[in-house]
Amino acid sequence: MQILAPSIQTIPRNTEPPTEELRYLSGRKMFKKRKKEEGSHSSFMLTYTNLMMLLMTFFIVLVSMGRIQEEKVKIGMYSFREAFFSGGLGMLFGSKKPIDFKYLIQQERIKLQKKISTSLERALEKEKKKVEIVPVKEGIALRIPGEILFDLGKAELKPEAKKILDKLVPVFKKYN
């Protein structure tokens, strides 16, 4: 039995690639070298440029939405300022002066302090010498000496102190 070996032909270098016949005869597949694409660097730049354009569009949309909100806030602040601080009429037709709310609140507080102090004075008529009512910045202070409230060296209230405190309870309930 005779084994026939395919004949192998050598291909000189700087010539065309082997034909289909030669590939078959050599018994192995030969792969063609791929030509380098001339646009490979430009395809990377194209993708990068698309990404940058999308990012720029996204940030333009964000900034424009932020400006819309900012303009709404400015309009609201202007309206508020006109109504309360620049002498605008607001809801009080015919009024030319702006309302000084701090002054009004202070006057209401003074009236309330006077009412509370007169109520306390009425409740403590008999104990005027023992209890002192003093107006302070925060409201009204009651000064009751320790000798009236407690015996020396003890922590229990005297019966006389309980009577004074019982007279104060209705006033405190009334003005909360």
Buried (B, 14 or more C-beta within 10 A) or exposed (E): EEEEEEEEEEEEEEEEEBEEEEEEEBEEEEEEEEEEEEEEEEEEEEEEEEEEEEEEEEEEEEEEEEEEEEEEEEEEEEEEEEBEEEEBEBEEEEEEEBEEEEEEEEEEEEEEBEEBBEBBEEBBEEBEEBBEBEEEEEEBEEEBEEEBBBEEEEEEBBEEBEEBEEBBEEBEEEEE
